[in-house]
Amino acid sequence: MSLTLSIILPVYNQEKYVAETIESVLAQTHTNFELLVHDDGSTDGSARIIRRYAAKDPRIRASFAPNAGRCSTTNALVEQAQSPWCVFLDADDVMLPERLEKQLAYHQLHPEVDATSCHCYYINEVGMTLGIQRRPGLRTIEEGRQTVATGQYAMAAFTGFMLKKQAFKQSGGLRTQFWPCDDFEFSNRLLEQGFTLIILDEVLMRYRIHATSVTTIKPLHLYDKTGFVMACLDRRRARMTEPTFDEFMAERKLNPWWVKTNRLRYNYAQIFFRNAAVALMSKNYLSFGWQVAISSVLSPKHIFLKFRNLIN
């Protein structure tokens, strides 16, 4: 029987979580897959754990090389995939047991759809469920088209992606210059190029929040890169040339001081609100209180919009 799915798992310094991630793949109710797991030059014990699992299960195809980054590693793994369908996940996240079965069943019923994603549970470092990440929109093919036509930005959990291999390759794969927001840029480029992406209204993944993630360590850099992606999307849609990241940052440096100050104020409002949300989900009410208070002082509008979205 030919392989139905190729699971793409790049790993870099995830010794603490990668065993649980691999176990969640091996525990899937759909079992006809290959797991392409690549250690991207880890300096911890990730490679040792990968070798141990690869020796036990023939579905695991392990590889090891010096660090090349998530984008290059992911693109290389897709090239090696033996199935026409690729499944993506991060090495610190966890699949729910029926993820593969449910996504594959959807695609079999809807062959016109090139890619799906899903909603995720938020979990902490020890795997405790904190809440649910629900991405709005992209419930229909038309919503994806409207997102591009109206100049909006699509958000989808890349750790929940199932995608036609050919669509990934034709769209150009992940682009290194956009890391760590490469998944955000890729989702929108996929739609811009006419491919179809649906977010299933189901929770199929457990998305981990922890102190060593990029979003936690370098939040301001993350916002700079998010702004860069948005600028590139806007220019592409206007049929203009994309800037490089250095050009984008140089343009920002020319902004008046009050524009820079306002941008920094809003970024910190986002950081404190995000931390407050994690504290609330963790039932750390004291931390929630002071951080949401700071966020509301920095940007009352941001707080209002966030709570309005929660109510709606």
JOCOR-V381962 format. One record per helix or strand of 2 or more residues. SS is the DSSP state (alpha for helix, beta for strand). FROM is the first residue (numbers start at 1). LEN is the number of residues. If there is no record, write none. Layout:
ss:SS from:FROM len:LEN
ss:SS from:FROM len:LEN
This chain:
ss:beta from:5 len:7
ss:alpha from:18 len:9
ss:beta from:33 len:8
ss:alpha from:46 len:11
ss:beta from:60 len:6
ss:alpha from:70 len:11
ss:beta from:85 len:4
ss:beta from:94 len:2
ss:alpha from:99 len:11
ss:beta from:115 len:9
ss:beta from:129 len:5
ss:alpha from:141 len:9
ss:alpha from:158 len:3
ss:beta from:162 len:3
ss:alpha from:165 len:7
ss:alpha from:176 len:3
ss:alpha from:182 len:11
ss:beta from:197 len:12
ss:alpha from:214 len:4
ss:alpha from:219 len:19
ss:alpha from:245 len:9
ss:alpha from:257 len:25
ss:alpha from:285 len:14
ss:alpha from:300 len:12
